[in-house]
Amino acid sequence: MSREQDEINRKWKEKKVKAATIGFYHQNCQTSISTEKFPHIRLDEVSPVVYLDRKPGKYDYLLMWNVRAEKPSEVDEYLTYVKRHNDTKRLTVLEKSGSQALILLNAYMPSSSYEKVLQSGTISTSPVLAKDGFETYNVVSPDPKGIKKLAHELEAIGDVKIMRVGDYRSEITGPSLTDKQKDALAVALMSGYYSWPRGVGLVQLAQAAKISRRSMQERLRRAEAKLFPHLVKGYLEKSGKK
């Protein structure tokens, strides 16, 4: 193992991990061109990029995207444009429902931003999304120099916006609830309290949990105040309503 790899491993173990969100406009790439032309469209990467052939200035690739818009007609208009684009070899609509479509795209691009990420020593932490012409990469690195290197490499093939750089923050933990608040939510959910129409009231919940009505109401109120904003924010971000 090289000294450089030893140093990288040491930094990972010490958890000195930096994170960055980088926006990237890929010059002469149909992903950036098409989402800039259709600002109501958002693309979410569903699969890894598969390269069928690599030649200087011409990468033949396969990729699945989830296409989202506000109206079904906007999705149709976008798909028609991409299908007719000079760099598209084949576009297959795998599934379409309302204002969303799952597509498999076989196309050409002039250079690979994905390879730049790999070569920089950073690690991608989420699928790429594309909107308003910019692909968004969320990456982590044990060394801030890796993030700087990635930004520099991407600048050679497009325009870069550093949207965030800082310590890595896990997004899987969510709000911190007490055990009593978790128990209250579990009883409420299983009893149909959050159904519509509501199947049970606070008195019945309190009886099931063997606590007072006031205690049940207070635990639910505090738990909901912590949990619901987190859930709503996550939903809106996934649906493109940031």
WOCORRA-V505574 format. One record per helix or strand of 2 or more residues. SS is the DSSP state (alpha for helix, beta for strand). FROM is the first residue (numbers start at 1). LEN is the number of residues. If there is no record, write none. Layout:
ss-><SS & SS>
from-><FROM & FROM>
len-><LEN & LEN>
This chain:
ss-><alpha & beta & alpha & beta & beta & beta & alpha & beta & beta & alpha & beta & beta & beta & alpha & beta & alpha & alpha & alpha>
from-><3 & 18 & 30 & 42 & 50 & 58 & 72 & 88 & 100 & 113 & 123 & 129 & 134 & 144 & 158 & 179 & 202 & 213>
len-><11 & 9 & 8 & 4 & 6 & 11 & 13 & 10 & 10 & 7 & 2 & 3 & 8 & 12 & 10 & 12 & 8 & 26>
